[in-house]
Amino acid sequence: MSTNEITDKDRYASVTISKEELLKRKRPDRPVWQMVEELLKEIPVDDLERMPTDGAEQHDHYIYGTPKRIP
C-alpha cells in the first residue's frame, strides 16, 4: 500500500477536538445559506435546469438506482 492510499480505517477514524480548540477557530462571517447561494451562482444555468426537481423525495432512485416511489 502506498502512502497516498486511504484505508477504510482512515476513512472512518474518529476525530476528537477539545471545546477550547473549537472556540479558537474563526467563525464564518456570514450564514451558511449565503455561502450556498454564492456557490450556486457558479453553476451554469443549463446544469441547474437538468437537475431533478424531485431529488429530495426520490433520493434513493438518484443515488442507488432503485425504482422511483409512486407519490
trRosetta pair geometry for C-beta under 8 A, 3 or more apart (Angstrom, degrees):
i j d omega theta_ij theta_ji phi_ij phi_ji
1 5 5.0 -105 -171 53 94 143
1 7 7.3 8 -159 -66 155 108
2 5 5.2 112 59 -16 75 99
6 10 4.9 -124 -161 83 75 134
6 11 5.7 88 153 -61 113 91
7 10 4.8 102 53 5 72 99
7 11 7.0 -135 99 -6 40 89
8 11 5.4 -55 -143 37 34 115
8 12 6.1 2 167 7 69 111
9 12 6.8 -76 -143 51 21 87
9 13 6.3 47 155 -60 62 95
10 13 5.8 -33 -147 -11 29 118
17 21 5.0 -113 -178 81 93 131
17 22 5.9 106 127 -54 117 90
18 21 4.6 99 58 4 82 101
18 22 7.1 -144 97 -4 46 85
19 22 5.7 -55 -152 36 34 113
19 23 6.4 33 152 -19 67 107
20 23 5.7 -57 -149 36 31 111
20 24 6.6 35 152 -25 64 104
21 24 5.7 -51 -152 28 34 114
21 25 7.2 43 151 -31 62 97
22 25 6.0 -47 -161 14 37 115
28 31 7.6 128 100 -96 125 10
28 32 7.2 104 59 -74 161 63
28 35 6.8 -58 -166 -51 150 135
30 34 4.4 -74 148 73 124 141
30 35 6.4 149 88 -48 105 83
31 34 5.1 98 65 4 76 101
31 35 7.5 -141 105 -3 44 87
32 35 5.4 -54 -153 35 42 113
32 36 6.4 42 150 -20 71 102
33 36 5.5 -48 -146 36 37 114
33 37 6.4 45 152 -23 65 101
34 37 5.5 -46 -147 33 35 115
34 38 6.6 38 152 -19 63 102
35 38 5.7 -53 -154 34 33 113
35 39 6.6 31 150 -17 65 105
36 39 5.6 -55 -149 38 34 111
36 40 6.3 37 152 -23 67 105
37 40 5.7 -53 -147 33 30 113
37 41 6.8 39 152 -28 61 99
38 41 5.8 -48 -159 21 34 116
38 42 7.6 33 147 -20 59 100
39 42 5.9 -54 -166 25 42 113
39 43 7.6 41 143 -24 66 98
40 43 5.7 -48 -160 20 47 113
40 48 7.6 69 -170 -97 93 130
43 47 5.3 -110 174 80 96 125
43 48 5.5 108 116 -56 118 97
44 47 4.7 91 67 5 86 104
44 48 7.2 -158 96 -5 46 86
45 48 5.6 -56 -149 38 37 112
45 49 6.2 37 154 -22 69 106
46 49 5.8 -55 -148 35 29 111
46 50 6.7 26 154 -18 62 107
47 50 5.9 -59 -152 35 33 109
47 51 7.1 47 149 -38 62 95
48 51 5.7 -40 -160 6 39 117
51 55 6.8 -29 166 -45 95 136
52 55 4.6 130 83 -61 103 83
52 58 6.9 -88 149 67 147 122
52 62 6.2 -135 21 -82 150 137
54 57 5.1 -61 -174 55 85 102
54 58 4.6 48 125 6 104 118
54 68 7.9 49 109 -147 141 121
55 58 6.5 -74 -122 60 18 83
55 59 6.2 55 167 -84 61 73
55 62 5.9 -17 -133 2 77 161
56 59 6.2 -10 -153 -46 24 106
57 69 7.2 -111 152 57 90 121
57 71 7.6 24 153 -93 146 98
58 61 4.4 -26 170 29 97 123
58 62 6.2 91 115 -17 89 97
58 68 5.3 -14 -135 -134 125 90
58 69 6.4 -156 -105 26 76 88
59 62 5.8 -64 -146 44 37 103
59 63 5.6 19 164 -8 75 115
60 63 6.2 -62 -131 47 25 99
60 64 5.3 -31 -171 37 67 114
60 66 4.6 -20 140 42 106 127
60 69 7.7 73 49 -30 118 105
61 64 7.4 -56 -97 58 9 72
61 65 6.9 30 -165 -134 45 14
61 66 5.6 -94 -88 69 53 69
61 67 6.8 -38 -104 137 101 15
61 68 4.7 16 -85 -86 153 66
61 69 7.6 -130 -38 -5 116 71
